[in-house]
Amino acid sequence: MSNEVLELKAGEYVMRDGEESTQMYYLQSGSLAVYKLKGGAEQQIGTIYSGELVGEMSFLDKQPRSASVKAIGECKLLVIPHDKFEKYFQDQPAWYKALINTLLERLRKANTRIRI
């Protein structure tokens, strides 16, 4: 299976808040802005840089996307499909899976407490 690469131009969305997730992305080049809606307008709450993952929380815990993400400039992202990751993840020891799930749960709880 070859790795799919997603190429975006400035202003194009990778994902939108509330969407379902079947993939995460590894940002190979460029940068992305993370947004939440406040008062009917998008407010930037973070930036994702080359070498970082995006969409990992929803990808792993199967919850809806917690923010919208769009390209600041031209970007290249490696698409990581859920089924490909799941095959790798199932081969990991139980403690590793527990670690990932614990971190995800704590991060989701922290995100719900954060107000922009």
Buried (B, 14 or more C-beta within 10 A) or exposed (E): EEEEEBEBEEEEEBBEBEEEBEBBBBBBEBBBBBBBEEEEEBEBBEEBEBEEBBBBBBBBBEEEBBBBBBBBEEBBBBBBBBEEBEEEEEEEEEEEEEEBEEEBEEBBEEEEEEEE
